Amino acid sequence: MKDGIILINKEKGMTSRQVDNHLGNLFSTKKVGHLGTLDPFAEGLLVIGINKGTKFLTYLDDSKKKYIATLVLGQKTSTGDPEGEVLESKEAPFLEENKINSVLASFLGEGEQIPPMFSAIKIDGVPLYQKAHHGIEVERKPRKIRIDSIHLLSYREKEIVFECVVSRGTYIRTLGEDIAEKLGTVGYLSSLKRTRLGDFDVKDAISLSEANENHLLDPSSYLPFPSLEIQEDEDFADIMNGRMVYVGKDLGERIVMKKEGKALAIYVKVQDTLTYKPERGLF
């Protein structure tokens, strides 16, 4: 049985779950999961855990994501992308690039965003997109987001192509609609590509058809916590048996216990002590 993470450059038209299922069949396992869902119309980087690799997904850094998006002005769709019904048409004004740049810059920094109905967020245990498919719209609370960078790549007729780096939980479809509104019209995203997710870059990803066990990566080095290398067999036994460990110094809220560079477990600090207790085994 093979374990680890694999970087896939997802094609348009597939759901993230379909990619998981394909890899599950390839590696003969049901233990498959991904970090950060991509919509079917979107393409780009998916970080997928296989077998024991799924245990790492919760701890990998996905606080920043980078996208390239194409915003079509003049029409608004029910989903904010090409898959939805056209709800509104509005003339798209001729725009100077300095006007577009000014509007894009106005989104920089921290802000709030209301999640779209066509999203996987659950309310009362039901994903919003399921309610949306039945024509039900529910009130959504604004969520805090952060846009670290956003800039224009090209503008031609009614199409604006922009690149952005955003925080976890930011919906680029909603951002596109908000940009169009500030430009005095409506719009939807005709394409979206994720090019970076935390420490991972799409240039290191492979197509789904290329995937095999040789592309599995050990996620140990990607865990964003200080690590403690286990030297003694007795200490190794303590980790494998889930015992608390006295470290003797404050290494932060979480640490990774490793042996020969391979992550064994995530430990958390016991309050007001220099002792750490197991939070999750990774073996």
C-alpha positions as CSV (number, residue, x, y, z in Angstrom):
1,M,0.0,0.0,0.0
2,K,1.4,3.4,-1.0
3,D,1.2,6.5,1.2
4,G,1.8,10.2,0.6
5,I,0.5,13.2,-1.3
6,I,0.4,13.8,-5.0
7,L,0.1,17.1,-6.9
8,I,-2.4,17.0,-9.7
9,N,-3.0,19.6,-12.3
10,K,-6.8,19.2,-12.6
11,E,-8.4,19.7,-16.0
12,K,-11.7,21.5,-16.5
13,G,-14.9,19.5,-16.3
14,M,-14.0,17.2,-13.4
15,T,-15.0,17.6,-9.8
16,S,-12.4,17.4,-7.2
17,R,-14.1,14.3,-5.9
18,Q,-13.9,12.6,-9.3
19,V,-10.2,13.2,-9.2
20,D,-10.1,11.6,-5.8
21,N,-12.1,8.6,-7.0
22,H,-9.8,8.1,-10.0
23,L,-6.7,8.0,-7.8
24,G,-8.5,5.7,-5.3
25,N,-9.0,3.2,-8.1
26,L,-5.5,3.7,-9.3
27,F,-4.0,3.0,-5.9
28,S,-6.7,0.5,-4.8
29,T,-7.7,2.4,-1.7
30,K,-10.7,4.4,-0.4
31,K,-8.4,6.6,1.8
32,V,-8.1,9.6,-0.6
33,G,-8.8,13.2,0.2
34,H,-7.8,16.6,-1.2
35,L,-6.8,20.0,0.2
36,G,-8.9,22.8,-1.1
37,T,-11.8,22.0,-3.5
38,L,-11.8,23.2,-7.1
39,D,-15.1,23.8,-8.9
40,P,-15.7,21.7,-12.0
41,F,-15.1,24.6,-14.4
42,A,-11.8,25.4,-12.6
43,E,-8.4,23.9,-13.4
44,G,-5.1,23.8,-11.7
45,L,-3.4,22.6,-8.5
46,L,-5.0,19.9,-6.3
47,V,-3.0,18.5,-3.4
48,I,-4.3,15.0,-2.7
49,G,-3.5,12.6,0.1
50,I,-3.3,8.9,-0.4
51,N,-3.7,6.4,2.4
52,K,-1.7,7.7,5.4
53,G,-1.1,10.9,3.4
54,T,-4.7,11.9,4.2
55,K,-3.7,12.3,7.9
56,F,-1.4,15.2,6.9
57,L,-4.0,17.3,5.0
58,T,-5.4,19.0,8.1
59,Y,-2.0,20.3,9.0
60,L,-0.6,21.4,5.7
61,D,-0.5,25.2,5.2
62,D,-3.3,26.3,2.8
63,S,-3.6,29.9,4.2
64,K,-2.7,31.4,0.9
65,K,-3.8,30.5,-2.6
66,K,-2.9,32.0,-6.0
67,Y,-5.2,32.1,-9.0
68,I,-5.5,33.4,-12.5
69,A,-9.0,34.3,-13.5
70,T,-10.8,35.5,-16.6
71,L,-13.8,37.8,-15.8
72,V,-16.3,38.4,-18.6
73,L,-18.2,41.6,-18.3
74,G,-21.9,42.2,-19.2
75,Q,-23.6,39.1,-17.9
76,K,-24.3,37.7,-14.5
77,T,-24.9,34.0,-14.0
78,S,-26.6,32.0,-11.1
79,T,-23.3,30.3,-10.3
80,G,-20.8,33.1,-11.1
81,D,-19.2,30.8,-13.7
82,P,-20.1,29.5,-17.2
83,E,-22.2,26.6,-15.8
84,G,-25.0,28.8,-14.5
85,E,-28.1,30.4,-16.1
86,V,-27.8,34.0,-17.2
87,L,-29.7,36.1,-14.7
88,E,-28.9,39.6,-15.9
89,S,-27.3,41.4,-18.8
90,K,-25.9,44.9,-18.6
91,E,-23.9,47.0,-21.0
92,A,-20.2,46.7,-20.3
93,P,-18.6,50.1,-20.5
94,F,-15.3,50.8,-22.3
95,L,-12.6,50.8,-19.6
96,E,-9.2,52.3,-19.4
97,E,-6.6,50.0,-17.8
98,N,-5.8,52.6,-15.1
99,K,-9.5,52.4,-14.1
100,I,-9.3,48.6,-13.9
101,N,-6.1,48.7,-11.9
102,S,-7.6,51.2,-9.5
103,V,-10.7,49.0,-8.9
104,L,-8.5,45.8,-8.4
105,A,-6.3,47.7,-5.9
106,S,-9.4,48.7,-3.9
107,F,-9.8,45.0,-2.9
108,L,-6.4,44.7,-1.3
109,G,-6.1,43.8,2.3
110,E,-8.7,42.5,4.8
111,G,-12.4,42.5,4.0
112,E,-15.6,40.6,4.1
113,Q,-17.3,38.4,1.6
114,I,-20.7,36.6,1.5
115,P,-20.2,33.1,0.3
116,P,-22.1,32.1,-2.9
117,M,-25.1,29.8,-2.8
118,F,-23.3,27.5,-5.1
119,S,-20.6,26.4,-2.6
120,A,-19.8,23.5,-0.4
121,I,-20.4,25.3,2.9
122,K,-22.9,23.5,5.0
123,I,-25.8,25.0,6.8
124,D,-27.8,22.7,9.1
125,G,-25.7,19.9,7.7
126,V,-26.6,20.5,4.1
127,P,-24.2,21.9,1.5
128,L,-25.4,25.2,0.1
129,Y,-25.2,24.0,-3.5
130,Q,-27.8,21.3,-2.8
131,K,-30.2,24.0,-1.6
132,A,-29.4,26.2,-4.6
133,H,-30.2,23.3,-7.0
134,H,-33.6,23.2,-5.4
135,G,-34.1,27.0,-5.8
136,I,-33.7,27.6,-2.1
137,E,-31.7,30.6,-1.1
138,V,-30.6,31.0,2.6
139,E,-29.0,33.8,4.5
140,R,-25.2,33.6,4.6
141,K,-23.1,35.4,7.1
142,P,-20.2,37.5,5.8
143,R,-16.8,35.9,6.2
144,K,-13.5,37.7,6.8
145,I,-11.1,37.3,3.9
146,R,-7.7,38.8,2.9
147,I,-6.4,39.7,-0.5
148,D,-2.6,39.9,-0.5
149,S,-2.1,40.8,-4.1
150,I,-4.2,41.4,-7.2
151,H,-3.2,42.8,-10.6
152,L,-4.3,43.0,-14.2
153,L,-2.7,40.6,-16.7
154,S,-4.7,41.6,-19.7
155,Y,-7.8,43.4,-20.9
156,R,-9.5,43.0,-24.3
157,E,-13.1,44.0,-25.1
158,K,-15.2,42.5,-22.3
159,E,-12.6,40.2,-20.8
160,I,-10.4,41.0,-17.8
161,V,-7.7,38.5,-16.9
162,F,-6.3,39.1,-13.4
163,E,-4.0,37.2,-11.0
164,C,-4.5,37.3,-7.2
165,V,-3.2,35.8,-4.0
166,V,-5.9,35.3,-1.4
167,S,-6.6,33.8,2.0
168,R,-8.3,30.5,2.6
169,G,-12.1,30.8,2.2
170,T,-12.0,33.5,-0.5
171,Y,-14.3,32.8,-3.4
172,I,-12.9,34.1,-6.7
173,R,-16.3,33.8,-8.4
174,T,-17.7,36.2,-5.8
175,L,-14.6,38.5,-6.1
176,G,-15.2,38.6,-9.9
177,E,-18.8,39.7,-9.4
178,D,-17.7,42.4,-6.9
179,I,-15.1,43.7,-9.3
180,A,-17.6,43.9,-12.1
181,E,-20.0,45.8,-9.9
182,K,-17.3,48.3,-9.0
183,L,-16.7,48.7,-12.7
184,G,-20.4,49.6,-13.2
185,T,-21.6,46.4,-14.7
186,V,-22.1,42.7,-14.0
187,G,-19.8,39.7,-14.8
188,Y,-18.9,36.1,-14.3
189,L,-15.7,34.0,-14.4
190,S,-15.3,32.2,-17.7
191,S,-12.1,30.5,-16.5
192,L,-10.2,30.0,-13.2
193,K,-6.8,28.3,-12.6
194,R,-5.2,27.7,-9.2
195,T,-1.5,28.1,-9.6
196,R,-0.3,27.9,-6.0
197,L,-1.6,26.5,-2.7
198,G,0.5,27.1,0.4
199,D,4.0,25.7,-0.3
200,F,2.9,23.8,-3.4
201,D,3.1,25.1,-7.0
202,V,1.2,23.9,-10.1
203,K,4.5,23.7,-12.0
204,D,5.3,20.7,-9.9
205,A,2.0,19.0,-10.6
206,I,1.2,16.3,-13.1
207,S,-1.9,15.5,-15.2
208,L,-4.2,12.9,-13.8
209,S,-3.4,10.5,-16.7
210,E,0.3,10.6,-15.8
211,A,-0.2,9.7,-12.1
212,N,1.5,6.7,-10.6
213,E,3.2,5.7,-7.4
214,N,6.5,7.3,-8.4
215,H,4.8,10.7,-8.1
216,L,3.8,10.2,-4.4
217,L,5.6,12.7,-2.1
218,D,6.4,12.3,1.6
219,P,4.5,15.2,3.2
220,S,6.8,15.2,6.3
221,S,8.9,18.2,5.2
222,Y,5.8,20.3,4.4
223,L,4.4,20.3,7.9
224,P,4.6,24.0,9.1
225,F,5.7,23.2,12.7
226,P,9.0,22.8,14.5
227,S,10.3,19.2,14.5
228,L,12.0,17.1,17.1
229,E,14.1,14.3,15.8
230,I,13.8,11.1,17.8
231,Q,17.2,9.5,18.6
232,E,16.7,6.8,21.2
233,D,14.6,3.6,20.7
234,E,12.9,4.3,24.1
235,D,11.8,7.7,22.9
236,F,10.6,6.1,19.6
237,A,8.5,3.6,21.6
238,D,7.0,6.4,23.7
239,I,5.9,8.2,20.5
240,M,4.4,5.0,19.0
241,N,2.5,4.3,22.2
242,G,1.1,7.8,22.4
243,R,2.8,8.9,25.6
244,M,3.4,12.5,26.7
245,V,6.9,13.8,26.2
246,Y,8.9,16.3,28.2
247,V,10.8,18.5,25.8
248,G,12.5,20.9,28.2
249,K,11.8,24.0,26.1
250,D,9.0,25.8,24.5
251,L,8.8,25.0,20.8
252,G,5.4,26.5,20.1
253,E,1.8,25.2,20.2
254,R,2.5,22.2,17.9
255,I,5.5,20.1,17.0
256,V,6.2,17.2,14.7
257,M,7.9,14.1,16.1
258,K,10.2,12.6,13.5
259,K,12.6,9.7,13.1
260,E,15.1,9.9,10.3
261,G,13.2,12.8,8.8
262,K,9.9,11.0,8.6
263,A,7.0,12.4,10.6
264,L,5.5,10.1,13.2
265,A,3.0,12.2,15.1
266,I,1.8,15.7,15.8
267,Y,2.1,16.8,19.4
268,V,0.5,19.8,21.2
269,K,1.9,21.7,24.2
270,V,0.4,21.1,27.6
271,Q,-0.6,24.5,28.9
272,D,2.0,26.2,31.2
273,T,4.4,23.3,30.9
274,L,7.3,22.2,28.7
275,T,5.5,18.9,28.1
276,Y,3.8,17.9,24.9
277,K,1.0,15.4,24.4
278,P,0.0,13.5,21.2
279,E,-2.7,15.0,19.0
280,R,-2.5,12.7,16.0
281,G,-0.4,9.8,14.9
282,L,0.8,9.9,11.3
283,F,2.0,6.3,11.1
